[in-house]
Amino acid sequence: MSSHPPRPVRKAVFPAAGLGTRFLPATKAQPKEMLPLVDKPIIQYGVEEALDSGIDNIIIVTGRGKNSIEDHFDVSFELERMLDEKGKSDLLAVVREVSDMIHVAYVRQKEALGLGHAVLTAEHLVGEEAFAVLLADDVIDASVPVMRQMLDVYEATGASVVAVEQIPGEAISSYGVVALAESGGKTPEFAEHRFVGRACRITDVVEKPRRENAPSDLAVVGRYILSPGIFKHLKKIGRGAGGEIQLTDAMRALAKEEPFYAYQFQGRRHDTGDKLGFLKATVELALKREDLGAAFRQYLNALQL
């Protein structure tokens, strides 16, 4: 690890070009990233996490039919004027907060060639610096934003970091799974740092292994901090599983030539790309709301399920 502090992470990439077929017909005419959890679209939770972590330069990778994402984070003059004229200052503040909170750029992924390709599409906007990647489907409720937790690891090591979660049983076969260094990744540079979670050095990442072949029970979830070296590997690896450019394959190659850490974060992850996960997230986030929680809990109790 270098004695010099690493350059700060200033940019976050949000891949949002997927078709959202698991939520058809709801996603036939609107992006899955714009499906509302209580009263905010899914993607806004991730953008707010990046902002609360100190990153306000947002790059959103979009595709055909994703214009509503751009509209959501843009200024809406007509709506703001109407709210102002009707004296609805509280709603006006909410609307303006969305458009004012970030510096956003968009890039089009013209072909659906996978997550790795989506990240590669943003290369010219990222440049030669480390950057974050957040997958909007993973909404993580945490007292300290998970990306902020990961930035603490990055700032201590100067290395790439991926968020991982312990996944039991056969479900591990649906994820990329990390292999830990023999020492468990415990290295001297962590002696002076008190991370909220646990950071470990990794040696490999295996995409969707059979349970008996999985190198650990730690699965990659939708938060990454990547060095610009990832782009070189994304260009070299070619198409992998499903005929797509897999980010996991590029991470494997990167981990073999420079330090790479897995981070077991503190927080509760909701997989909103899954119907049941989406419903659970809606309920749990609503129950935590000061304006809705008590009445919603009373309603749920009255159902006598």
N, C-alpha and C positions, 0 to 999 in steps of 0.2 A: 504494500500500500504506500502511495506517495505521501511524503511529509507535507506537501502543499494541499490545501483544501481544494476539493473538486469544484469545477465551475457549477454554479447553481442551475437547477432544472427550471427552465422558464416556460416550456411548452408542453401541452398535453394533447395527445391525439385521441380522437373518439371515432373508431370505425362504426359507421352507421349506414352502410349500403346494403345490408342484408334484406331479404324479402319478407321475413317474419311469417313464414308459412304455417308455423304452429298455432298462429292466432287468426287464421282465416275463418270466417270472412271479414272479421273486424279490420284486418290489415290489407284488405284488397285496395282501399283507396286512401289509407293513411299509414305512415310508418309505424312500426311497432315501438320505436323509441318515443313516439308521441302518445302512446296509450297512457291514460292518467292513473297515477297512484294517489288516491284521495283527490287532491286538486292540483297536482303538478305532473307534467309528463315525465316518464321514466328517465330520459336523458338529462333532465334538469338536476336530478339528484346527484348524478356523477359530475356535472359541471360545477355544482355548488361545492362538492367535495374537493375538486381541484382548486377552486377559488379559496376555500377555507384552509387549504394546505399551502397557499402562497403562490399558486400558479394561475395566472389570468390570461395567458395567451393560449387560446383554444383553437385546435385544428379539427374540423369535423369532416370526415370522409363520407361523402354521400353518393347516392346513385339516382337512377330514374325514380320519379315519384316521391322524392324526399323534400320538396319545396317547403312543406309546412315546418320543417325543422329550422330552415333559414328564416322563415316568417316569425317563428316564435322568439328567436333571439334578436330580431330586428326591432327598430322603433315602429310603433303603430300610431301614427299621427292622428288618424280619425278616432280611434278608440280613446286615446289620451285626451283629445279635445272634448269628446262626449262626457267622459268621466269628470273632467274639470268643470264643464258647464253645469253638470248635475250635482256638483259639490261632493262627489264620492272620493274624497281625498285618500281614504284608506286603500281603496282598490287602485287608485291612480299610482300610489306608492309601490304597490305590489307589481303592477305592470311595468313601471319604469325600472324597478330593481332588476328585472330579467334582462332588459336591453342594456342597462348601464353597467352590469357587473363584470363583463368580460370583453376582451379584444378577440374577435372570432374571425377565422378564415375558413374557407371551404375548398375542398378539392374533390373532383369527381372520380369515382372508381367505375370505369366504363365496362369492365367485365367482372362477373362474380367469380373471382379466382381465389377466394379465401382470405383469412385474417392476415396472413403474411403479406399477401399482395396489397391489402388495404393499407397496411403500415408502410409498405414500400412506396405507395402512391403519394405519401406525404413527405417523402425524403427532401424534396426541393424546398419545402416550407420549414422543415426541422433544421437542416443544415448540419454542420459538424459539431454537434453538441448532444449531450445526454438529454433524453426526453421521457415523458410519461405516456403510458397508454392506459386508457380506462375503457372497459367494456360496459356499456350502459345497462345491459341485462342484469349485471351483478350490482344490486343496490345494497350497500353495507351500512348498517346502523351502528355507529361507534362514537363513544364520547370524544376520542381523539380521531379525526379523520384518518382512514387507513392510508391514504396517500401521504399524509403528513408523517405517519409512523414509518412508512417506507423511505421517505426522504431523510429521516434521521439515520437510517441504515446507510443510505447512499452517501450522506455527508460524512459518516464515520469511515467508510471504506473506499469511496470513489468508484465503486463497482456497480454493475447491473444488479437489479433486485426484482424478484417476482413474488407476488403474494401466493401463499399456499394455505390449504385448509385440510385438516384430517378428515378423510372420507372412509367410512367403514364399509366392509363387505364388497359385494359385487358391483356396487355403484362406482368404485374406483375405475372401472373399465370404460367409463364415459369421459375421462379426463386425461390431460397430460399429467404425468407423475414424475416427481423429481427423485433422483438418486443423490444421497448425501455423501460427502467426503467421509472417509473412514473415521476421522476424528469427530464426526458430527458437525464439522465446520466451525468448531469453537476455536477462535484464533485470538492472539494477544491483543489485537486492536480493540476488542470489545471490553477489555478490563475496565476502562474508564467510562463506559456508556451503559446507561440503564434504559434499554428499549422497553416499550410497553409489551411487545411480544417477544418471539425468539427468532434470532437470525442464524442461519446455518449455511456453510459453503456447500455448493452443489457441484456434481461432476457430470451429470447427464439429465436429460429430460426425455421420457418415453411417452409417445402418444397412444392413449387408449390401450394399455396392456391388459391382457387377461389377468384376473385377480392373482393367480398363482405365479405370474411372471412380473408382477409390479415390484419395482425396486424399493418402494416404501408405501405408506398410506397417506402421503402428502400430495395433494392434487393442486395443480395450478388453477387459480381463479383470475377474474378479470382485472387485475391491477399489475402493471409492469413499470419499471424504470429501466431503460435500455440505453446502452452506449451507442454512439453512431456506427460502431463496428457491425451492428446487426444488419445494416443495409447491404454491406458487402456479401454477407451470407445469404440474404434474401435473394440477391441477384444470381448467386451461384447454384443454389440447391435445386432449382427446377421444381416441377410439380410433384407433390407427394400424394398422400392419401386423398381419395376422392377427386383426383385430378387438380388439386388446389395447391397453392404455395403456402406451406404450413409454417406459421411462426415458430411452432415447437421445433421443427427441424433446424431452423436458423439459430434458435437458442442453444440447441445441442452443440452446434459447431462453435458458437461464441464461447460457451462454457469451457471448451477444450483449449482455448487460446488466451483467455483472460478471466480474472476472478468473477464469480457469479454467485449471488446469494438468494436463498429462499427465505421468506419471512412469514412466520406464523403470526398473523395479525390478531389484534383484540377487537372484537366486534361481531355482530350477527349479520351474516350474509343472506340475502334473499335472491333466489334465482328467478327473476321476473320474466325470463324467456320461456319458462315452463308455466302452464296454466295454473297448476296447483300452487306453485311458488308465487305466482302473481297474486292469487287470492290471499295467501297467507301474508304476503307483504302488505296488501291493502288493509287487512284487519289489524295487523300489529302496528303499522304506522298510524292508523286512525286512532287506535287505543292510546297512543302516546301524545296525541294532540290535546292541548289544553282546552281548545274550543269544542272538541268533539268527544274526547275520551270518555268522560263520565256518562254522557247520554248514550253513547254507542255501547259501552259496557253494560249499562242497564238493559238496553235492547237485547243484547246477546244473552244475558242471563234469563230474560223473559222467554226466550225461545225454548228453554228446558230441553236441550238436545240430549 
